[in-house]
């Protein structure tokens, strides 16, 4: 049970931790897509 002074937790982890985790996932996915578009796809063209 959450105490009045504690922010609500989703899935047992603080909201800030989840935001950092998903932000890192998004950055990694964008970097991989950029690498594919810049170096791999032109090889097939």
Backbone torsions as a table, in degrees:
resi	resn	phi	psi	omega
1	UNK	NA	133.1	-178.3
2	UNK	-74.9	139.1	174.0
3	UNK	-80.5	159.9	-177.3
4	UNK	-61.7	-28.1	-177.0
5	UNK	-91.1	-1.4	-176.1
6	UNK	-102.5	133.1	177.5
7	UNK	-65.5	151.0	179.2
8	UNK	-65.0	143.3	-178.6
9	UNK	-109.8	140.5	178.5
10	UNK	-114.5	119.6	179.1
11	UNK	70.0	17.8	176.3
12	UNK	83.1	8.6	178.1
13	UNK	-132.3	149.1	179.7
14	UNK	-63.1	154.6	-178.0
15	UNK	-62.1	-38.6	-179.9
16	UNK	-61.9	-39.2	178.9
17	UNK	-64.5	-42.4	178.7
18	UNK	-64.7	-39.2	-179.8
19	UNK	-65.0	-41.9	178.5
20	UNK	-64.7	-42.7	-179.2
21	UNK	-61.8	-49.5	-178.3
22	UNK	-70.6	-31.0	174.8
23	UNK	-62.8	-41.2	178.0
24	UNK	-65.8	-39.2	178.7
25	UNK	-62.3	-43.8	-179.9
26	UNK	-63.0	-43.5	180.0
27	UNK	-62.4	-41.9	179.9
28	UNK	-64.6	-43.7	-179.9
29	UNK	-63.4	-43.1	178.5
30	UNK	-63.0	-40.3	179.2
31	UNK	-64.2	-40.8	178.9
32	UNK	-65.5	-44.0	179.0
33	UNK	-63.2	-39.5	178.4
34	UNK	-64.0	-42.8	178.8
35	UNK	-60.9	-44.4	178.8
36	UNK	-62.4	-44.9	-177.9
37	UNK	-67.2	-32.9	-174.2
38	UNK	-84.8	-37.7	-171.1
39	UNK	-118.2	-34.1	-172.8
40	UNK	-88.8	-48.0	-176.8
41	UNK	-61.4	-40.8	178.4
42	UNK	-61.0	-22.0	178.0
43	UNK	-64.9	-28.0	-178.4
44	UNK	-89.8	-7.9	-175.3
45	UNK	-86.7	NA	NA
